[in-house]
Amino acid sequence: MLGRTHVVFGFVLGLLLFTFFDLHPLLFVIITAFISLLPDVDQPNSKLGRRVKIFSKPFSFLFGHRTYTHSIFAMGVLAVLIWRFFDGYFIPFLIGYFGHLVLDAVTKQGVVFTYPFQFLRIRGLIKTGGVTENVFFGALILSAGYLIFTFFS
């Protein structure tokens, strides 16, 4: 999926889930949306990778795209670090990160959730940047608008 789809999906997830946790609502939504880009740090041409080439180029060289950073192992290690230093804010981190993995899993390239072990690879039918993704992105924008309108009215 494209970066814009990941961000809006993370934003919508944050809006849907912040009420279940005793964390600052705005911070919860912002973290969920921003972290939804993090797994693509392994791609120098991604929305995040272009801004942090000091990380994205070595990750891309060492591992390639959709490998280590697209695994539940990387998500778990980072979540423990976030939990250690930022307490409950590992929750929006996990939501945004896992949301990214789920979206990438429904694309044709798919995701190996258990990388470096190859036993849980999921591939979908959606072409990144294709018509289906664009329709989904439009639906997410409408959903975000609806949720914002509902919360503030």
C-alpha positions as CSV (number, residue, x, y, z in Angstrom):
1,M,0.0,0.0,0.0
2,L,1.0,3.6,-0.5
3,G,2.1,5.8,2.4
4,R,-1.0,7.9,2.3
5,T,-3.2,4.8,2.7
6,H,-1.2,3.6,5.7
7,V,-1.4,7.1,7.4
8,V,-5.1,7.5,6.9
9,F,-5.7,3.8,8.0
10,G,-3.7,4.5,11.1
11,F,-5.6,7.7,11.7
12,V,-8.9,5.9,11.4
13,L,-7.8,3.1,13.7
14,G,-6.7,5.7,16.2
15,L,-10.0,7.5,16.1
16,L,-11.9,4.2,16.5
17,L,-9.8,2.9,19.4
18,F,-8.6,5.8,21.5
19,T,-11.7,5.7,23.8
20,F,-10.7,2.2,25.0
21,F,-7.5,3.4,26.6
22,D,-6.6,5.9,29.3
23,L,-4.2,7.9,27.2
24,H,-4.3,11.4,25.7
25,P,-6.8,11.1,22.7
26,L,-5.0,13.4,20.3
27,L,-1.6,11.9,21.1
28,F,-3.0,8.4,20.7
29,V,-4.4,9.2,17.2
30,I,-1.2,11.0,16.1
31,I,1.1,8.2,17.2
32,T,-1.1,5.5,15.6
33,A,-1.1,7.5,12.3
34,F,2.6,8.3,12.3
35,I,3.7,4.8,13.3
36,S,1.7,3.3,10.5
37,L,4.6,4.5,8.3
38,L,7.4,3.0,10.3
39,P,7.7,-0.5,8.8
40,D,8.5,1.2,5.4
41,V,11.7,2.6,6.9
42,D,13.4,-0.2,5.0
43,Q,12.4,1.4,1.7
44,P,14.5,4.5,0.7
45,N,11.8,5.7,-1.7
46,S,8.9,5.4,0.8
47,K,7.3,8.4,2.4
48,L,9.3,7.9,5.6
49,G,12.4,6.4,4.0
50,R,13.0,9.6,2.0
51,R,13.1,11.6,5.2
52,V,15.4,9.2,7.1
53,K,17.8,7.9,4.5
54,I,20.4,7.4,7.2
55,F,18.2,4.5,8.4
56,S,16.4,3.5,5.2
57,K,19.4,2.9,3.0
58,P,21.2,0.5,5.4
59,F,18.0,-1.4,6.2
60,S,17.3,-1.7,2.5
61,F,20.8,-2.9,1.8
62,L,21.0,-5.4,4.6
63,F,17.5,-6.8,4.5
64,G,15.5,-5.6,1.5
65,H,11.9,-4.4,1.6
66,R,9.2,-6.2,3.5
67,T,11.5,-8.4,5.5
68,Y,12.6,-7.6,9.0
69,T,10.7,-4.4,9.6
70,H,7.5,-6.1,8.3
71,S,7.6,-8.9,10.9
72,I,5.9,-9.4,14.2
73,F,9.4,-9.9,15.7
74,A,10.5,-6.3,14.9
75,M,7.1,-5.0,16.0
76,G,7.5,-6.8,19.3
77,V,11.0,-5.7,20.0
78,L,10.1,-2.1,19.3
79,A,6.9,-2.3,21.3
80,V,8.9,-3.5,24.4
81,L,11.3,-0.5,24.0
82,I,8.4,1.9,23.7
83,W,6.7,0.3,26.7
84,R,9.9,0.6,28.7
85,F,10.3,4.3,28.1
86,F,6.8,5.6,27.3
87,D,4.6,3.2,29.4
88,G,1.1,2.9,27.9
89,Y,2.0,4.5,24.6
90,F,3.2,1.2,23.3
91,I,-0.5,0.5,22.6
92,P,-1.0,3.1,19.8
93,F,2.4,2.0,18.5
94,L,1.3,-1.6,18.2
95,I,-2.0,-0.6,16.6
96,G,-0.3,1.6,14.0
97,Y,2.5,-0.9,13.3
98,F,0.2,-3.9,13.0
99,G,-2.2,-2.0,10.9
100,H,0.6,-1.4,8.4
101,L,1.4,-5.1,8.3
102,V,-2.2,-6.1,7.8
103,L,-2.6,-3.6,4.9
104,D,0.6,-4.8,3.2
105,A,-0.5,-8.4,3.7
106,V,-3.5,-7.9,1.4
107,T,-1.3,-6.7,-1.4
108,K,0.0,-9.0,-4.1
109,Q,3.6,-8.8,-2.7
110,G,2.3,-9.8,0.8
111,V,4.1,-10.0,4.1
112,V,6.1,-12.7,5.9
113,F,4.8,-12.0,9.4
114,T,7.4,-14.4,10.9
115,Y,10.5,-13.2,9.0
116,P,13.2,-14.5,9.1
117,F,11.3,-17.7,9.3
118,Q,9.2,-18.2,6.2
119,F,6.2,-20.1,7.6
120,L,3.6,-17.3,7.8
121,R,3.4,-15.5,4.5
122,I,0.1,-13.8,3.6
123,R,-0.5,-12.4,0.1
124,G,-3.6,-10.7,-1.1
125,L,-5.0,-9.6,-4.5
126,I,-4.6,-5.8,-4.2
127,K,-2.1,-4.0,-6.4
128,T,-0.2,-1.3,-4.6
129,G,-1.4,2.0,-6.0
130,G,-4.1,0.3,-8.1
131,V,-7.8,1.0,-8.4
132,T,-8.8,-1.1,-5.4
133,E,-6.3,0.7,-3.2
134,N,-7.5,4.1,-4.4
135,V,-11.2,3.2,-3.7
136,F,-10.2,1.9,-0.2
137,F,-8.3,5.2,0.4
138,G,-11.4,7.2,-0.6
139,A,-13.5,5.1,1.8
140,L,-10.9,5.7,4.6
141,I,-11.0,9.5,4.0
142,L,-14.8,9.4,4.2
143,S,-14.6,7.3,7.4
144,A,-12.2,9.7,9.0
145,G,-14.4,12.7,8.1
146,Y,-17.4,10.9,9.5
147,L,-15.6,10.0,12.8
148,I,-14.2,13.5,13.3
149,F,-17.7,15.0,12.6
150,T,-19.3,12.5,15.1
151,F,-16.8,13.2,17.8
152,F,-17.0,17.0,17.5
153,S,-20.8,17.4,17.1
